[in-house]
């Protein structure tokens, strides 16, 4: 493990407890963080130099949980050293970096996986199951709110910090890809990145997606709506017992046969039952680490491999470009790329 800050301890714990693997070493620049590792995991070696990990022939895989600005350099060093790599989200700072990591991993027959944690939650996997079943009908929209007070990041804006979760969820559960994005946002801290942003994604069909991310909200919200022609989903990650609710609600359209009265089309409202499906309670990171190990052992492609990471990075990069131009739509070029690692 490279990085034992905010997210690193969660990854280390799950790697340490995973079957079929041994947690060998942790690298961090801060002695106080390494002291925590030693106190909790006496058998795990610690070092301030990440090269002690990349150059160790006994280490097969490296997980990276550092600021986004370091992801590319550290992942590249690890891949070039012949290590399988798990990178905290997002994969890299831009699409060129993400594509290069994919190419290096492919060339070395190595597993490159992105820590899109929410993809491995029981709730999100249930949503994908509901979408794939066809029971929802035609998807109309994806609408998400992810806001709270803090934590301000110094190297990325709020979309790269918070919206990345929603983009990874959307990429996993929806069967189609966006073709363009528009984003607006502002910074209220002198010299800081945007702390509030609104991201709209456009598709080739009649779908639309919208994500609101905010570091300056007085309450914490983690809520997603998926509207479709037959049923609709409300996903609230802060709910303890009923994270997903499926509503048998919608509209019916009835127009008069008289062409002169087409404007009198009537919109009828359909209200049925609400279902809260049972969700697998397995910890997301436990499922994710197990999947990472499985992909290494079987030389398989991860569900959140390089291509998924690239698609998310492309959207974030385009969103930042759009925000700099007050919401001008930016076309996406790489979202249909099928190359994965």
Order of alpha helices (4+ residues) and beta strands (2+ residues): alpha-beta-alpha-beta-alpha-beta-alpha-beta-alpha-beta-alpha-beta-alpha-beta-beta-beta-beta-beta-beta-beta-alpha-alpha-beta
